[in-house]
Amino acid sequence: MEEDRQIKSKQVTLKVPEAFLKRFDEVSEMLGYTGNEAIREAMRRFEDQASQKLISRPENAAQT
């Protein structure tokens, strides 16, 4: 995405089982994503879902 190139980025390294990475790469390619794009999309979706869960907690209601 164009916006990703304009934002300061940080490199992330992680270890995953080889079989998982192989399948992840296959599925990413089938959907037209590079591995990096797929991981960024997964992180965005996780952040969106986690934020919604945090907002819906009663103890966080006063903070919104």
LODO-936122 format. One record per residue (C-alpha): x, y, z; residue in one letter. Coordinates in steps of 0.02 Angstrom, whole numbers, padded with zeros to 5 digits. Layout:
% LODO-936122
xx=X, yy=Y, zz=Z, residuo=A
...
//
This chain:
% LODO-936122
xx=00000, yy=00000, zz=00000, residuo=M
xx=00058, yy=00176, zz=-00037, residuo=E
xx=00019, yy=00236, zz=00140, residuo=E
xx=00132, yy=00100, zz=00214, residuo=D
xx=00282, yy=00171, zz=00121, residuo=R
xx=00252, yy=00345, zz=00190, residuo=Q
xx=00246, yy=00287, zz=00371, residuo=I
xx=00405, yy=00249, zz=00465, residuo=K
xx=00421, yy=00060, zz=00471, residuo=S
xx=00500, yy=-00062, zz=00591, residuo=K
xx=00567, yy=-00232, zz=00543, residuo=Q
xx=00497, yy=-00380, zz=00639, residuo=V
xx=00574, yy=-00553, zz=00649, residuo=T
xx=00478, yy=-00703, zz=00710, residuo=L
xx=00497, yy=-00891, zz=00711, residuo=K
xx=00359, yy=-01005, zz=00651, residuo=V
xx=00357, yy=-01189, zz=00606, residuo=P
xx=00413, yy=-01220, zz=00426, residuo=E
xx=00252, yy=-01310, zz=00379, residuo=A
xx=00147, yy=-01165, zz=00442, residuo=F
xx=00251, yy=-01038, zz=00346, residuo=L
xx=00241, yy=-01143, zz=00187, residuo=K
xx=00051, yy=-01151, zz=00198, residuo=R
xx=00039, yy=-00967, zz=00244, residuo=F
xx=00142, yy=-00921, zz=00091, residuo=D
xx=00036, yy=-01033, zz=-00021, residuo=E
xx=-00127, yy=-00959, zz=00040, residuo=V
xx=-00058, yy=-00781, zz=00031, residuo=S
xx=-00005, yy=-00808, zz=-00149, residuo=E
xx=-00174, yy=-00883, zz=-00196, residuo=M
xx=-00256, yy=-00724, zz=-00129, residuo=L
xx=-00134, yy=-00611, zz=-00220, residuo=G
xx=-00038, yy=-00553, zz=-00066, residuo=Y
xx=00147, yy=-00553, zz=-00035, residuo=T
xx=00194, yy=-00628, zz=00133, residuo=G
xx=00226, yy=-00455, zz=00204, residuo=N
xx=00058, yy=-00389, zz=00143, residuo=E
xx=-00033, yy=-00538, zz=00218, residuo=A
xx=00052, yy=-00517, zz=00386, residuo=I
xx=00014, yy=-00330, zz=00390, residuo=R
xx=-00169, yy=-00367, zz=00346, residuo=E
xx=-00179, yy=-00499, zz=00483, residuo=A
xx=-00104, yy=-00376, zz=00608, residuo=M
xx=-00228, yy=-00240, zz=00557, residuo=R
xx=-00375, yy=-00359, zz=00577, residuo=R
xx=-00311, yy=-00420, zz=00745, residuo=F
xx=-00291, yy=-00241, zz=00806, residuo=E
xx=-00467, yy=-00196, zz=00748, residuo=D
xx=-00545, yy=-00348, zz=00831, residuo=Q
xx=-00445, yy=-00331, zz=00991, residuo=A
xx=-00486, yy=-00146, zz=01003, residuo=S
xx=-00672, yy=-00183, zz=00986, residuo=Q
xx=-00661, yy=-00316, zz=01123, residuo=K
xx=-00570, yy=-00194, zz=01238, residuo=L
xx=-00696, yy=-00056, zz=01205, residuo=I
xx=-00842, yy=-00172, zz=01244, residuo=S
xx=-00774, yy=-00220, zz=01416, residuo=R
xx=-00874, yy=-00138, zz=01555, residuo=P
xx=-00717, yy=-00085, zz=01648, residuo=E
xx=-00662, yy=00013, zz=01493, residuo=N
xx=-00830, yy=00095, zz=01458, residuo=A
xx=-00788, yy=00252, zz=01556, residuo=A
xx=-00627, yy=00277, zz=01456, residuo=Q
xx=-00713, yy=00288, zz=01286, residuo=T
//
